[in-house]
Amino acid sequence: RFLCTEVLAFLRMEERLHVLAQTAGDPVPGYWQKCCEWAHKNAVELTAALIGAYALPQVMGELQECSKEETQVWHDMIDGSKGRVRFGSSSSVSRTDETEVKAREERHDGCCKAGAAKPVFVVSDCTGESAERTVRSALGQFGHCFERSCQADLTTFRFATSSMMEDIARQARERNAFVVYTLVDPVANSLLAKYCEELEVESHDLWSPLLEKMEGYFDTSRLGVPGRRQYADESYMSMIDCIEYSRLFDDGVHPQRWAEADFMIVGPSRSGKTPLSFFMAQRGYKVANYPLVQDELPPDELWTFPQDRVFALTIEPKKLAGIRSIRMKSLKMSPKSTYGSLSAIREEVNWCTKLYRTHPQWTVLDTTDTGIEENCALILKHLDSIGVAGRVSVSDNPSAI
């Protein structure tokens, strides 16, 4: 789903750039048109990569779902009375009737049970990404209580305004939801706190306590303005350059230019190299990756590359076999192929493990049960320790709240 949303993002970028090409003056002749063509090219190539990695019906289904939810977001923003529902969350934020409310309250009585998804509202006057990540991380601490680590019905209201606060609070009361908010606008913040208190809605302000502490520490007042928007400035184009580099040098191509990379990722086929490369590229790093093939000698450029900046992926053979079987079906490969054979995969993973042991400077990451974000954090931690900084700083590419 993450990569499908990226496809839509490129398409929307193409639309905006096309408008600029038609209406705005070019800093350089043909500049906006070239940018427009670049966005279109990336959308097409990323779609082709998705179709190559997954079954076509699955990719088309995900793209259609993303498009539907995007349409709903725009409808809600124009309507001005609804909040955005996050991808994968409930498809509606409308009021529930009394019968459903009573049923929910009965299900919510007592301790947490598998399947008893409790509603949580995340409210932000900007994108809500940071708030949502924080809530999901906190929910992970209650994995012992659920069959899954995040058994909650999470609804995110993005770009919420002060006029929406009462309606959000009333919906939270009707659904017996817990409200978590990061509202920088002092008016919206105080209104939501007021309505939640009046309607006896459980709520928590994630942002104000931190901002108040920082005001005292820096001896200055906050702006009270929601997270600033990202502009297509030099820093932004540097990030785009990182994404473009990682796309061009995916899957071991052009080793003669690996020296330009900030770090490299190696590992067996389908172990997660490409998604991790793109994820890190969005954080301002040029990443090249190379698929290890048993008994095949990698290019010399791998050995001349700084060895403390090589990250080696490993994965449990059974998990890898399952991933490859899906890949084989999408490519209509013979089920007898050794590519998906569990015994052959065990040998391949063992061979990779032995190779990693002969290169102790490499950092080994296990992708079996870890998400992209977790491995990204481990990579960042190591890069910080050896003094490798990203090409886009945190201040240049802020995470809106």
Disulfide bonds with the S-S distance in Angstrom:
none
